[in-house]
Amino acid sequence: MKKPLLFCSLIGILSGCYSETDISPDSSSLASKAVGLYRTNLYLDPSRVATPTDKMPYTELRAESDSTLTLTYTKFYPTPGSQSIQHVLVKQQSDGIQLQVAGLTIGTLKTDRIFTNNGMEKQGQLLRLTIPGDSANNLIFSGIQ
């Protein structure tokens, strides 16, 4: 009689041991998942083939709140400049994160195949931006973290 009781007690104790993260929700916000510095290369954006590698543009995403970001696009070539957009809304999609400004989708952040600076292909987070403007201010960017 003692062995079955001891066995049941052992099973009960072992099933009661769990990691706290197994039942806790993910505490990171959607905006914090997108935060970072995204750089492009000539494999991600072949239109930049004439751009020197040290002059490639980059985009920085900084969190404002749990659901909004500040996007800063910086370029060095042919003329240096920076463009900043505040209050970019982040929305969850089934395959990634969507970036919106005033109801207009300006980009996505998805897990996709990416190419490193030396041309190696792998899976990673790919940021794609298309921000309409006049012919001089139209912004198209693809970058990896």
Helices and strands as residue ranges (DSSP letters): H 2-16, G 20-22, H 30-34, E 36-39, G 46-48, G 53-55, E 58-63, E 68-75, E 81-93, E 96-101, E 104-115, E 121-131, E 139-144
